[in-house]
Amino acid sequence: MAELIDHGGRVYAEALFRAAEEAGRVPAVDADLRDFIESLASDRAALGSLLNPRLPHESKQRIVAAL
């Protein structure tokens, strides 16, 4: 299972990097991603909500937008 999660994460990370590279925005995307990760690390309730499979997608979008 961990291999599947690692592979999936790697696929998304590579796609994000390619898109940022093509747009010439690698440093800005990197900073935004670091800020997002720090926000999740400091808000365990938000992280728990995002990991909740029962929470609707729209609710998760609102949580991410608020971070």
ROLOLO-987735 format. One record per atom (N, C-alpha, C, O, CB): x, y, z. Coordinates in pm, 1 decimal, decimal comma. Glycine has a CB too. Layout:
N
X / Y / Z
...
This chain:
67
82,3 / -120,0 / 0,0
0,0 / 0,0 / 0,0
85,6 / 124,8 / 0,0
58,5 / 218,0 / -75,8
-93,0 / 0,7 / 119,7
189,7 / 129,0 / 84,5
275,9 / 246,9 / 91,0
340,2 / 273,9 / -44,3
359,9 / 389,5 / -81,7
384,0 / 229,0 / 198,5
373,2 / 167,3 / -118,5
434,1 / 186,3 / -249,7
338,2 / 257,4 / -344,0
380,3 / 341,1 / -423,9
476,5 / 51,8 / -309,0
209,7 / 224,9 / -335,3
110,5 / 290,1 / -420,1
95,7 / 436,5 / -383,5
84,3 / 521,9 / -471,4
-24,2 / 219,4 / -409,0
95,6 / 466,0 / -254,6
84,8 / 604,9 / -210,0
209,0 / 682,2 / -252,4
199,2 / 794,0 / -302,9
65,8 / 612,3 / -56,3
325,3 / 622,4 / -231,8
448,8 / 689,1 / -272,3
449,7 / 716,0 / -422,4
488,4 / 824,2 / -466,5
570,5 / 604,6 / -233,3
406,5 / 616,6 / -500,8
403,5 / 633,3 / -646,1
305,8 / 744,6 / -685,5
337,8 / 829,9 / -768,4
364,2 / 500,6 / -714,9
187,7 / 742,9 / -625,9
88,5 / 845,7 / -656,8
138,5 / 984,2 / -621,8
121,2 / 1078,4 / -699,2
-40,9 / 818,0 / -583,1
200,1 / 997,1 / -506,2
255,3 / 1126,6 / -465,8
364,4 / 1172,4 / -559,8
373,8 / 1290,6 / -592,9
309,3 / 1119,4 / -324,5
445,8 / 1079,7 / -602,3
556,1 / 1112,2 / -693,6
501,1 / 1161,6 / -828,5
553,6 / 1256,8 / -886,2
647,9 / 988,0 / -714,7
395,6 / 1096,4 / -877,8
334,6 / 1136,3 / -1004,5
284,6 / 1280,9 / -996,0
310,0 / 1361,5 / -1085,5
218,3 / 1041,0 / -1041,2
214,0 / 1312,3 / -888,3
162,4 / 1448,3 / -871,6
275,9 / 1548,8 / -851,5
271,0 / 1659,3 / -905,7
65,6 / 1454,0 / -752,7
375,8 / 1512,2 / -775,7
489,1 / 1601,9 / -752,1
562,5 / 1632,2 / -881,9
599,9 / 1746,7 / -907,2
585,8 / 1540,8 / -649,9
583,1 / 1531,4 / -962,8
651,9 / 1552,9 / -1090,5
568,3 / 1640,0 / -1184,1
622,2 / 1726,0 / -1253,7
683,0 / 1418,3 / -1157,9
437,9 / 1618,1 / -1185,8
350,1 / 1700,1 / -1269,6
350,5 / 1845,1 / -1222,8
355,5 / 1936,8 / -1304,7
206,8 / 1644,5 / -1268,3
345,3 / 1866,1 / -1092,4
350,2 / 2001,5 / -1038,4
481,6 / 2068,7 / -1073,1
483,7 / 2185,4 / -1112,3
330,4 / 1999,7 / -887,3
591,6 / 1995,3 / -1058,7
721,7 / 2051,9 / -1090,6
730,5 / 2088,8 / -1239,0
777,7 / 2197,3 / -1273,1
832,9 / 1953,1 / -1053,5
685,5 / 1999,4 / -1326,9
691,0 / 2028,9 / -1471,2
608,8 / 2152,3 / -1504,8
652,6 / 2237,4 / -1582,2
640,7 / 1908,7 / -1553,0
490,9 / 2162,1 / -1447,5
405,7 / 2278,6 / -1474,4
470,9 / 2406,4 / -1423,6
468,2 / 2508,8 / -1491,9
267,5 / 2260,6 / -1409,6
528,9 / 2401,3 / -1305,0
596,0 / 2519,4 / -1249,2
718,3 / 2555,5 / -1332,6
745,7 / 2673,1 / -1356,6
637,2 / 2494,5 / -1102,4
790,7 / 2454,3 / -1376,0
909,9 / 2478,6 / -1457,4
872,8 / 2542,3 / -1591,4
936,7 / 2638,1 / -1635,1
986,3 / 2347,3 / -1480,6
770,0 / 2489,0 / -1655,6
724,7 / 2544,4 / -1783,4
678,5 / 2688,6 / -1768,9
694,9 / 2768,7 / -1860,9
611,7 / 2459,7 / -1840,8
621,2 / 2722,0 / -1654,6
573,0 / 2858,3 / -1630,1
682,6 / 2948,8 / -1575,1
661,0 / 3068,6 / -1556,6
455,6 / 2855,7 / -1533,4
800,9 / 2891,6 / -1548,7
909,5 / 2971,8 / -1491,6
881,0 / 3015,5 / -1349,2
923,3 / 3123,0 / -1306,8
934,8 / 3093,3 / -1577,1
808,8 / 2931,5 / -1275,1
766,1 / 2970,5 / -1140,8
806,9 / 2870,7 / -1033,3
741,4 / 2862,8 / -929,4
617,3 / 2987,7 / -1138,3
912,4 / 2795,4 / -1055,6
953,0 / 2694,1 / -957,4
973,5 / 2755,2 / -818,8
920,4 / 2701,3 / -721,8
1081,8 / 2624,6 / -1003,2
1048,9 / 2866,4 / -804,7
1068,2 / 2921,2 / -669,0
936,1 / 2963,6 / -602,5
917,4 / 2941,9 / -482,8
1162,7 / 3041,4 / -674,8
845,2 / 3023,5 / -679,6
717,6 / 3068,9 / -622,0
630,3 / 2950,6 / -581,3
568,8 / 2952,4 / -474,7
641,9 / 3157,7 / -722,4
624,6 / 2848,4 / -665,4
544,2 / 2729,9 / -633,1
604,1 / 2658,1 / -513,1
531,4 / 2609,4 / -426,6
535,4 / 2634,0 / -754,5
736,7 / 2651,7 / -508,2
803,0 / 2589,1 / -393,5
768,1 / 2662,8 / -264,0
738,8 / 2599,9 / -162,4
956,0 / 2587,1 / -414,1
771,2 / 2794,2 / -268,1
737,7 / 2873,1 / -148,4
591,7 / 2852,7 / -109,1
560,5 / 2838,1 / 9,1
765,3 / 3023,2 / -172,7
502,6 / 2851,6 / -207,7
360,3 / 2830,1 / -178,5
337,7 / 2692,7 / -117,2
261,0 / 2678,5 / -22,0
276,0 / 2845,3 / -306,1
404,1 / 2592,1 / -171,5
388,9 / 2456,3 / -119,7
442,2 / 2445,1 / 22,6
381,0 / 2379,6 / 107,1
460,7 / 2356,5 / -210,4
555,5 / 2508,5 / 49,2
610,0 / 2508,8 / 185,8
513,6 / 2576,8 / 283,5
491,8 / 2527,4 / 394,1
747,0 / 2579,9 / 188,9
456,6 / 2689,5 / 242,4
359,2 / 2759,3 / 327,5
237,8 / 2671,3 / 355,4
187,8 / 2667,0 / 467,8
314,4 / 2890,9 / 261,4
191,1 / 2601,4 / 252,7
75,5 / 2514,2 / 267,4
105,6 / 2400,2 / 365,4
24,0 / 2368,6 / 452,0
33,6 / 2457,7 / 130,6
222,0 / 2340,0 / 350,8
261,4 / 2230,7 / 440,0
274,0 / 2280,4 / 583,7
231,6 / 2211,8 / 676,7
394,2 / 2168,2 / 393,5
331,5 / 2397,9 / 602,5
343,4 / 2454,7 / 736,7
205,3 / 2482,3 / 796,1
182,8 / 2460,4 / 915,2
426,8 / 2584,2 / 733,2
113,7 / 2530,1 / 713,3
-23,0 / 2555,0 / 760,9
-89,5 / 2426,7 / 806,4
-154,4 / 2423,6 / 911,0
-106,8 / 2620,7 / 651,6
-73,9 / 2320,5 / 728,1
-131,9 / 2191,9 / 766,4
-67,7 / 2137,0 / 893,0
-135,8 / 2079,8 / 978,0
-117,0 / 2091,3 / 653,0
62,0 / 2154,3 / 905,0
132,6 / 2103,7 / 1023,4
86,0 / 2174,3 / 1149,8
84,9 / 2114,9 / 1257,7
283,9 / 2120,8 / 1007,0
47,8 / 2300,0 / 1136,9
7,3 / 2375,6 / 1255,1
-143,8 / 2368,4 / 1280,7
-190,7 / 2414,4 / 1384,8
49,6 / 2520,4 / 1240,0
-219,5 / 2311,6 / 1187,7
-365,0 / 2302,1 / 1203,1
-407,1 / 2156,4 / 1185,5
-448,5 / 2114,2 / 1077,5
-438,9 / 2394,2 / 1100,1
-395,4 / 2080,5 / 1295,2
-425,0 / 1937,6 / 1290,4
-572,2 / 1910,4 / 1255,9
-603,6 / 1808,1 / 1195,2
-390,3 / 1872,9 / 1424,1
-660,4 / 2000,2 / 1293,8
-801,8 / 1980,7 / 1261,4
-823,1 / 1988,5 / 1110,6
-897,3 / 1908,4 / 1053,8
-889,2 / 2085,6 / 1333,5
-758,5 / 2084,1 / 1046,5
-770,3 / 2096,9 / 900,8
-712,2 / 1973,3 / 832,8
-771,9 / 1919,3 / 739,7
-698,3 / 2224,9 / 850,8
-597,4 / 1929,4 / 878,7
-534,8 / 1810,7 / 821,6
-626,5 / 1690,0 / 837,1
-646,0 / 1613,8 / 742,3
-398,8 / 1783,6 / 888,3
-682,1 / 1672,6 / 954,9
-773,9 / 1561,1 / 978,0
-895,8 / 1567,2 / 887,4
-942,2 / 1465,0 / 836,9
-818,1 / 1559,3 / 1122,6
-946,9 / 1686,8 / 867,6
-1062,5 / 1702,8 / 779,4
-1027,8 / 1667,7 / 635,4
-1105,8 / 1601,9 / 566,6
-1115,5 / 1845,9 / 786,8
-911,9 / 1711,1 / 590,2
-871,2 / 1682,0 / 453,0
-848,5 / 1532,7 / 430,2
-866,0 / 1483,1 / 318,9
-744,8 / 1759,0 / 419,0
-810,2 / 1462,4 / 534,2
-787,1 / 1318,6 / 523,3
-914,5 / 1236,1 / 544,2
-913,4 / 1114,2 / 527,1
-682,4 / 1276,2 / 623,6
-1023,0 / 1302,4 / 580,9
-1149,5 / 1234,5 / 606,8
-1218,5 / 1199,5 / 474,4
-1259,9 / 1289,3 / 401,1
-1241,9 / 1322,8 / 694,6
-1231,0 / 1070,9 / 443,2
-1292,1 / 1032,7 / 315,6
-1441,2 / 1065,3 / 306,1
-1497,6 / 1065,7 / 196,7
-1272,5 / 886,0 / 293,1
-1504,6 / 1092,2 / 418,7
-1647,9 / 1123,6 / 417,9
-1675,8 / 1272,2 / 395,2
-1789,1 / 1309,7 / 364,8
-1710,8 / 1079,9 / 548,8
-1575,2 / 1355,8 / 409,4
-1596,3 / 1499,2 / 391,4
-1607,5 / 1529,5 / 242,1
-1521,4 / 1488,5 / 164,3
-1480,7 / 1581,4 / 456,3
-1711,6 / 1600,2 / 201,8
-1730,4 / 1630,1 / 58,7
-1613,5 / 1712,0 / 1,5
-1549,0 / 1790,4 / 71,3
-1862,7 / 1706,6 / 37,6
-1590,0 / 1690,5 / -125,4
-1481,9 / 1758,9 / -197,2
-1492,8 / 1911,6 / -183,3
-1392,2 / 1980,1 / -164,9
-1484,0 / 1719,3 / -345,9
-1615,0 / 1963,3 / -192,3
-1635,7 / 2108,4 / -183,2
-1591,2 / 2161,7 / -47,3
-1535,1 / 2270,9 / -38,2
-1783,7 / 2143,3 / -207,5
-1616,0 / 2085,3 / 57,0
-1573,6 / 2126,2 / 191,0
-1421,8 / 2127,8 / 200,7
-1363,7 / 2217,5 / 261,9
-1632,6 / 2032,4 / 297,7
-1358,6 / 2029,8 / 141,0
-1212,8 / 2025,7 / 141,0
-1154,5 / 2143,6 / 64,0
-1052,8 / 2200,4 / 103,7
-1163,4 / 1894,3 / 81,1
-1218,8 / 2179,6 / -45,2
-1172,9 / 2296,8 / -122,0
-1179,1 / 2423,3 / -36,7
-1088,5 / 2506,5 / -42,3
-1258,4 / 2314,9 / -249,6
-1284,5 / 2437,7 / 41,3
-1297,0 / 2556,1 / 127,8
-1188,7 / 2556,8 / 234,1
-1134,6 / 2662,6 / 266,0
-1435,6 / 2560,7 / 194,3
-1155,8 / 2439,9 / 289,9
-1050,7 / 2432,5 / 391,4
-917,0 / 2473,6 / 331,3
-842,9 / 2552,4 / 390,2
-1041,6 / 2290,1 / 450,5
-886,6 / 2419,7 / 213,6
-758,5 / 2452,7 / 148,1
-753,3 / 2601,6 / 114,8
-649,4 / 2664,8 / 133,6
-739,0 / 2368,1 / 18,7
-861,8 / 2658,2 / 66,3
-864,0 / 2800,3 / 32,8
-842,1 / 2886,8 / 156,4
-781,3 / 2993,5 / 148,1
-996,3 / 2837,0 / -33,9
-891,8 / 2840,5 / 271,3
-877,1 / 2917,7 / 394,8
-735,1 / 2913,3 / 450,4
-693,7 / 3002,5 / 524,4
-973,6 / 2866,6 / 499,1
-661,1 / 2808,9 / 414,1
-523,9 / 2797,3 / 464,4
-436,9 / 2897,0 / 393,2
-317,0 / 2904,5 / 420,1
-468,6 / 2654,5 / 445,9
